[in-house]
Amino acid sequence: MNKSDKNPGNEHSPLLCEYAVMPFADCFCLNITGHSIPKVTRYCMEENSGCPVYAKQKAEKLNKRVKIDE
């Protein structure tokens, strides 16, 4: 997979997490400190799907959808 294919539609930064523009309250990129920089570069720029915040938000969204469908 080409790096530019990872986040189609985001021509400014193809590796940037889709939630970086409107981050969740617990996103690493919301409050950048020396301690959070490694997490920001890893999860907000490279491994979005491996981010614990991303996974938590995705699971919560899925749970809401399941409850609505029941």
MOPAC internal coordinates of N, CA, C and O (Angstrom, degrees):
PM7 1SCF
backbone

  N    0.0000 0     0.00 0     0.00 0    0    0    0
  C    1.4477 1     0.00 0     0.00 0    1    0    0
  C    1.5242 1   109.29 1     0.00 0    2    1    0
  O    1.2310 1   120.58 1   -47.01 1    3    2    1
  N    1.2774 1   116.51 1   132.99 1    3    2    1
  C    1.4556 1   124.34 1   177.10 1    5    3    2
  C    1.5183 1   109.29 1   -72.92 1    6    5    3
  O    1.2310 1   119.43 1   -39.48 1    7    6    5
  N    1.3531 1   118.69 1   140.52 1    7    6    5
  C    1.4551 1   121.53 1  -179.67 1    9    7    6
  C    1.5191 1   112.45 1   -56.24 1   10    9    7
  O    1.2310 1   119.70 1   144.00 1   11   10    9
  N    1.3256 1   118.18 1   -36.00 1   11   10    9
  C    1.4590 1   120.74 1  -179.15 1   13   11   10
  C    1.5202 1   112.13 1   -72.00 1   14   13   11
  O    1.2310 1   119.99 1   164.84 1   15   14   13
  N    1.3413 1   117.63 1   -15.16 1   15   14   13
  C    1.4659 1   121.54 1   178.27 1   17   15   14
  C    1.5254 1   112.33 1   -83.52 1   18   17   15
  O    1.2310 1   119.97 1   166.48 1   19   18   17
  N    1.3303 1   117.67 1   -13.52 1   19   18   17
  C    1.4541 1   121.46 1  -173.98 1   21   19   18
  C    1.5223 1   112.73 1   -65.28 1   22   21   19
  O    1.2310 1   119.74 1   143.95 1   23   22   21
  N    1.3101 1   118.11 1   -36.05 1   23   22   21
  C    1.4564 1   121.88 1  -178.29 1   25   23   22
  C    1.5217 1   108.86 1  -133.92 1   26   25   23
  O    1.2310 1   120.06 1  -108.42 1   27   26   25
  N    1.3301 1   117.50 1    71.58 1   27   26   25
  C    1.4625 1   119.98 1  -177.02 1   29   27   26
  C    1.5178 1   111.16 1   -60.76 1   30   29   27
  O    1.2310 1   121.10 1   -36.62 1   31   30   29
  N    1.3280 1   115.50 1   143.38 1   31   30   29
  C    1.4538 1   120.94 1  -179.35 1   33   31   30
  C    1.5155 1   113.37 1    92.23 1   34   33   31
  O    1.2310 1   120.43 1   171.53 1   35   34   33
  N    1.3272 1   116.79 1    -8.47 1   35   34   33
  C    1.4611 1   120.52 1   177.98 1   37   35   34
  C    1.5203 1   107.16 1  -113.99 1   38   37   35
  O    1.2310 1   120.87 1   -99.32 1   39   38   37
  N    1.3263 1   115.94 1    80.68 1   39   38   37
  C    1.4573 1   120.45 1  -175.34 1   41   39   38
  C    1.5251 1   113.28 1   -72.98 1   42   41   39
  O    1.2310 1   120.05 1   162.37 1   43   42   41
  N    1.3363 1   117.52 1   -17.63 1   43   42   41
  C    1.4612 1   120.13 1  -179.53 1   45   43   42
  C    1.5240 1   112.04 1   -74.88 1   46   45   43
  O    1.2310 1   119.88 1   139.58 1   47   46   45
  N    1.2868 1   117.83 1   -40.42 1   47   46   45
  C    1.4573 1   122.62 1  -179.96 1   49   47   46
  C    1.5245 1   109.03 1  -149.05 1   50   49   47
  O    1.2310 1   120.31 1   -87.92 1   51   50   49
  N    1.3168 1   117.01 1    92.08 1   51   50   49
  C    1.4563 1   120.07 1  -174.44 1   53   51   50
  C    1.5303 1   114.86 1   -61.99 1   54   53   51
  O    1.2310 1   119.63 1   162.97 1   55   54   53
  N    1.3335 1   118.31 1   -17.03 1   55   54   53
  C    1.4556 1   120.51 1  -178.66 1   57   55   54
  C    1.5224 1   112.87 1  -100.84 1   58   57   55
  O    1.2310 1   119.55 1   176.59 1   59   58   57
  N    1.3132 1   118.46 1    -3.41 1   59   58   57
  C    1.4496 1   122.45 1  -176.48 1   61   59   58
  C    1.5265 1   110.92 1   -73.28 1   62   61   59
  O    1.2310 1   120.75 1   -42.79 1   63   62   61
  N    1.3074 1   116.17 1   137.21 1   63   62   61
  C    1.4565 1   121.76 1   178.50 1   65   63   62
  C    1.5182 1   110.58 1   -58.76 1   66   65   63
  O    1.2310 1   120.68 1   -37.92 1   67   66   65
  N    1.3089 1   116.31 1   142.08 1   67   66   65
  C    1.4614 1   120.75 1  -179.16 1   69   67   66
  C    1.5273 1   112.50 1   -63.27 1   70   69   67
  O    1.2310 1   119.75 1   159.52 1   71   70   69
  N    1.3330 1   118.09 1   -20.48 1   71   70   69
  C    1.4606 1   121.43 1  -179.49 1   73   71   70
  C    1.5310 1   112.95 1   -95.29 1   74   73   71
  O    1.2310 1   119.18 1  -177.48 1   75   74   73
  N    1.3055 1   119.17 1     2.52 1   75   74   73
  C    1.4687 1   121.48 1  -178.72 1   77   75   74
  C    1.5222 1   112.07 1   -65.33 1   78   77   75
  O    1.2310 1   120.09 1   150.86 1   79   78   77
  N    1.3175 1   117.44 1   -29.14 1   79   78   77
  C    1.4607 1   120.98 1   179.45 1   81   79   78
  C    1.5304 1   110.65 1   -72.13 1   82   81   79
  O    1.2310 1   120.58 1   139.78 1   83   82   81
  N    1.3125 1   116.49 1   -40.22 1   83   82   81
  C    1.4634 1   122.55 1   177.53 1   85   83   82
  C    1.5302 1   107.73 1  -130.22 1   86   85   83
  O    1.2310 1   120.15 1  -102.62 1   87   86   85
  N    1.3357 1   117.32 1    77.38 1   87   86   85
  C    1.4677 1   120.58 1  -173.85 1   89   87   86
  C    1.5248 1   113.36 1   -70.99 1   90   89   87
  O    1.2310 1   121.53 1   -22.48 1   91   90   89
  N    1.3179 1   114.69 1   157.52 1   91   90   89
  C    1.4559 1   121.80 1   174.18 1   93   91   90
  C    1.5210 1   108.64 1   -74.74 1   94   93   91
  O    1.2310 1   120.03 1   -15.78 1   95   94   93
  N    1.3101 1   117.55 1   164.22 1   95   94   93
  C    1.4692 1   121.91 1  -177.49 1   97   95   94
  C    1.5225 1   112.36 1   -60.13 1   98   97   95
  O    1.2310 1   120.01 1   152.26 1   99   98   97
  N    1.3329 1   117.59 1   -27.74 1   99   98   97
  C    1.4632 1   120.31 1  -177.60 1  101   99   98
  C    1.5341 1   113.71 1  -105.45 1  102  101   99
  O    1.2310 1   120.15 1  -166.88 1  103  102  101
  N    1.3327 1   117.32 1    13.12 1  103  102  101
  C    1.4696 1   120.41 1   177.81 1  105  103  102
  C    1.5254 1   111.29 1   -65.38 1  106  105  103
  O    1.2310 1   121.07 1   -36.82 1  107  106  105
  N    1.3069 1   115.55 1   143.18 1  107  106  105
  C    1.4584 1   121.35 1   179.72 1  109  107  106
  C    1.5291 1   111.82 1   -64.17 1  110  109  107
  O    1.2310 1   120.13 1   149.50 1  111  110  109
  N    1.3267 1   117.36 1   -30.50 1  111  110  109
  C    1.4636 1   120.61 1  -176.05 1  113  111  110
  C    1.5270 1   112.83 1   -79.25 1  114  113  111
  O    1.2310 1   120.01 1   170.52 1  115  114  113
  N    1.3046 1   117.58 1    -9.48 1  115  114  113
  C    1.4599 1   121.11 1  -178.02 1  117  115  114
  C    1.5226 1   112.15 1   -73.58 1  118  117  115
  O    1.2310 1   120.28 1   143.09 1  119  118  117
  N    1.3131 1   117.08 1   -36.91 1  119  118  117
  C    1.4596 1   121.94 1  -179.24 1  121  119  118
  C    1.5310 1   107.99 1  -131.58 1  122  121  119
  O    1.2310 1   120.89 1   -95.16 1  123  122  121
  N    1.3184 1   115.90 1    84.84 1  123  122  121
  C    1.4648 1   120.76 1  -175.26 1  125  123  122
  C    1.5278 1   110.33 1   -80.11 1  126  125  123
  O    1.2310 1   121.59 1   -55.94 1  127  126  125
  N    1.3162 1   114.56 1   124.06 1  127  126  125
  C    1.4649 1   122.57 1   176.33 1  129  127  126
  C    1.5217 1   107.42 1  -131.84 1  130  129  127
  O    1.2310 1   120.74 1    -6.16 1  131  130  129
  N    1.2947 1   116.19 1   173.84 1  131  130  129
  C    1.4584 1   120.14 1   177.27 1  133  131  130
  C    1.5213 1   111.25 1   -58.63 1  134  133  131
  O    1.2310 1   121.04 1   145.54 1  135  134  133
  N    1.3231 1   115.62 1   -34.46 1  135  134  133
  C    1.4677 1   120.81 1   179.96 1  137  135  134
  C    1.5332 1   111.74 1   -71.60 1  138  137  135
  O    1.2310 1   120.07 1   146.71 1  139  138  137
  N    1.3245 1   117.47 1   -33.29 1  139  138  137
  C    1.4667 1   120.19 1  -175.26 1  141  139  138
  C    1.5280 1   114.24 1   -90.32 1  142  141  139
  O    1.2310 1   119.70 1   166.74 1  143  142  141
  N    1.3188 1   118.17 1   -13.26 1  143  142  141
  C    1.4768 1   120.45 1  -177.36 1  145  143  142
  C    1.5313 1   112.85 1   -54.83 1  146  145  143
  O    1.2310 1   118.67 1   134.56 1  147  146  145
  N    1.3253 1   120.14 1   -45.44 1  147  146  145
  C    1.4777 1   117.95 1   177.71 1  149  147  146
  C    1.5308 1   112.95 1   -60.13 1  150  149  147
  O    1.2310 1   120.37 1   144.03 1  151  150  149
  N    1.3377 1   116.90 1   -35.97 1  151  150  149
  C    1.4660 1   120.25 1   178.86 1  153  151  150
  C    1.5208 1   110.77 1   -71.83 1  154  153  151
  O    1.2310 1   120.39 1   142.55 1  155  154  153
  N    1.3280 1   116.87 1   -37.45 1  155  154  153
  C    1.4674 1   120.60 1   177.92 1  157  155  154
  C    1.5156 1   109.94 1   -62.86 1  158  157  155
  O    1.2310 1   120.30 1   131.53 1  159  158  157
  N    1.3176 1   117.02 1   -48.47 1  159  158  157
  C    1.4705 1   119.24 1  -178.86 1  161  159  158
  C    1.5257 1   111.69 1   -67.13 1  162  161  159
  O    1.2310 1   120.41 1   147.19 1  163  162  161
  N    1.3177 1   116.82 1   -32.81 1  163  162  161
  C    1.4709 1   119.45 1  -179.72 1  165  163  162
  C    1.5264 1   111.72 1   -77.53 1  166  165  163
  O    1.2310 1   120.27 1   125.06 1  167  166  165
  N    1.3190 1   117.10 1   -54.94 1  167  166  165
  C    1.4599 1   120.74 1  -171.91 1  169  167  166
  C    1.5230 1   114.80 1   -88.65 1  170  169  167
  O    1.2310 1   119.90 1   145.78 1  171  170  169
  N    1.3155 1   117.80 1   -34.22 1  171  170  169
  C    1.4713 1   120.17 1  -177.11 1  173  171  170
  C    1.5279 1   111.84 1   -85.44 1  174  173  171
  O    1.2310 1   120.76 1   164.25 1  175  174  173
  N    1.3270 1   116.16 1   -15.75 1  175  174  173
  C    1.4559 1   119.49 1  -175.95 1  177  175  174
  C    1.5224 1   114.53 1  -122.04 1  178  177  175
  O    1.2310 1   119.37 1   148.79 1  179  178  177
  N    1.3152 1   118.80 1   -31.21 1  179  178  177
  C    1.4587 1   119.73 1  -172.08 1  181  179  178
  C    1.5202 1   114.39 1  -115.75 1  182  181  179
  O    1.2310 1   120.31 1   127.84 1  183  182  181
  N    1.3276 1   117.02 1   -52.16 1  183  182  181
  C    1.4666 1   121.00 1  -172.68 1  185  183  182
  C    1.5215 1   110.81 1  -117.70 1  186  185  183
  O    1.2310 1   120.38 1  -117.92 1  187  186  185
  N    1.3208 1   116.89 1    62.08 1  187  186  185
  C    1.4596 1   120.71 1  -176.51 1  189  187  186
  C    1.5215 1   112.62 1   -52.96 1  190  189  187
  O    1.2310 1   120.45 1   134.68 1  191  190  189
  N    1.3031 1   116.74 1   -45.32 1  191  190  189
  C    1.4642 1   120.03 1  -176.08 1  193  191  190
  C    1.5274 1   112.53 1   -69.51 1  194  193  191
  O    1.2310 1   119.76 1   162.53 1  195  194  193
  N    1.3313 1   118.07 1   -17.47 1  195  194  193
  C    1.4591 1   121.45 1   177.85 1  197  195  194
  C    1.5198 1   113.33 1   -90.88 1  198  197  195
  O    1.2310 1   120.31 1   178.37 1  199  198  197
  N    1.3134 1   117.02 1    -1.63 1  199  198  197
  C    1.4585 1   122.07 1  -177.56 1  201  199  198
  C    1.5249 1   110.95 1   -71.98 1  202  201  199
  O    1.2310 1   119.76 1   -49.79 1  203  202  201
  N    1.3360 1   118.07 1   130.21 1  203  202  201
  C    1.4611 1   119.60 1   179.60 1  205  203  202
  C    1.5311 1   112.87 1   -65.06 1  206  205  203
  O    1.2310 1   119.77 1   146.84 1  207  206  205
  N    1.3231 1   118.05 1   -33.16 1  207  206  205
  C    1.4583 1   121.53 1   178.21 1  209  207  206
  C    1.5305 1   109.46 1   -68.51 1  210  209  207
  O    1.2310 1   120.81 1   134.84 1  211  210  209
  N    1.3147 1   116.05 1   -45.16 1  211  210  209
  C    1.4690 1   122.17 1   178.19 1  213  211  210
  C    1.5274 1   109.93 1   -58.79 1  214  213  211
  O    1.2310 1   120.48 1   133.68 1  215  214  213
  N    1.3289 1   116.70 1   -46.32 1  215  214  213
  C    1.4683 1   121.42 1  -179.22 1  217  215  214
  C    1.5243 1   110.90 1   -64.02 1  218  217  215
  O    1.2310 1   120.27 1   137.99 1  219  218  217
  N    1.3257 1   117.09 1   -42.01 1  219  218  217
  C    1.4663 1   121.56 1   179.38 1  221  219  218
  C    1.5263 1   110.55 1   -62.58 1  222  221  219
  O    1.2310 1   120.16 1   133.35 1  223  222  221
  N    1.3127 1   117.31 1   -46.65 1  223  222  221
  C    1.4589 1   121.50 1  -179.06 1  225  223  222
  C    1.5286 1   111.03 1   -65.21 1  226  225  223
  O    1.2310 1   120.83 1   140.79 1  227  226  225
  N    1.3167 1   116.03 1   -39.21 1  227  226  225
  C    1.4629 1   120.33 1   179.07 1  229  227  226
  C    1.5300 1   110.45 1   -65.35 1  230  229  227
  O    1.2310 1   120.47 1   138.96 1  231  230  229
  N    1.3369 1   116.71 1   -41.04 1  231  230  229
  C    1.4642 1   121.29 1   178.60 1  233  231  230
  C    1.5274 1   110.61 1   -65.41 1  234  233  231
  O    1.2310 1   120.18 1   137.77 1  235  234  233
  N    1.3299 1   117.25 1   -42.23 1  235  234  233
  C    1.4623 1   120.57 1   178.90 1  237  235  234
  C    1.5242 1   110.69 1   -64.17 1  238  237  235
  O    1.2310 1   120.34 1   139.78 1  239  238  237
  N    1.3120 1   116.96 1   -40.22 1  239  238  237
  C    1.4612 1   120.90 1   178.54 1  241  239  238
  C    1.5243 1   110.08 1   -64.58 1  242  241  239
  O    1.2310 1   120.34 1   138.44 1  243  242  241
  N    1.3306 1   116.95 1   -41.56 1  243  242  241
  C    1.4572 1   121.54 1   178.33 1  245  243  242
  C    1.5292 1   110.44 1   -64.26 1  246  245  243
  O    1.2310 1   120.14 1   137.38 1  247  246  245
  N    1.3329 1   117.33 1   -42.62 1  247  246  245
  C    1.4653 1   121.24 1   179.23 1  249  247  246
  C    1.5172 1   111.25 1   -62.34 1  250  249  247
  O    1.2310 1   120.07 1   140.20 1  251  250  249
  N    1.3273 1   117.46 1   -39.80 1  251  250  249
  C    1.4659 1   121.26 1   177.30 1  253  251  250
  C    1.5145 1   109.85 1   -63.11 1  254  253  251
  O    1.2310 1   120.68 1   137.97 1  255  254  253
  N    1.3201 1   116.30 1   -42.03 1  255  254  253
  C    1.4627 1   120.95 1  -179.42 1  257  255  254
  C    1.5209 1   110.63 1   -65.41 1  258  257  255
  O    1.2310 1   120.07 1   139.85 1  259  258  257
  N    1.3300 1   117.47 1   -40.15 1  259  258  257
  C    1.4628 1   121.47 1   179.56 1  261  259  258
  C    1.5253 1   109.77 1   -65.07 1  262  261  259
  O    1.2310 1   119.73 1   137.20 1  263  262  261
  N    1.3311 1   118.13 1   -42.80 1  263  262  261
  C    1.4694 1   121.25 1  -179.83 1  265  263  262
  C    1.5160 1   110.66 1   -63.91 1  266  265  263
  O    1.2310 1   120.05 1   142.80 1  267  266  265
  N    1.3220 1   117.51 1   -37.20 1  267  266  265
  C    1.4605 1   121.54 1   179.39 1  269  267  266
  C    1.5195 1   109.82 1   -66.97 1  270  269  267
  O    1.2310 1   120.47 1   140.02 1  271  270  269
  N    1.3236 1   116.71 1   -39.98 1  271  270  269
  C    1.4643 1   122.07 1  -177.53 1  273  271  270
  C    1.5320 1   112.97 1   -73.01 1  274  273  271
  O    1.2310 1   119.77 1   160.50 1  275  274  273
  N    1.3248 1   118.04 1   -19.50 1  275  274  273
  C    1.4756 1   120.44 1  -175.72 1  277  275  274
  C    1.5104 1   112.16 1   -71.81 1  278  277  275
  O    1.2310 1   120.10 1   180.00 1  279  278  277

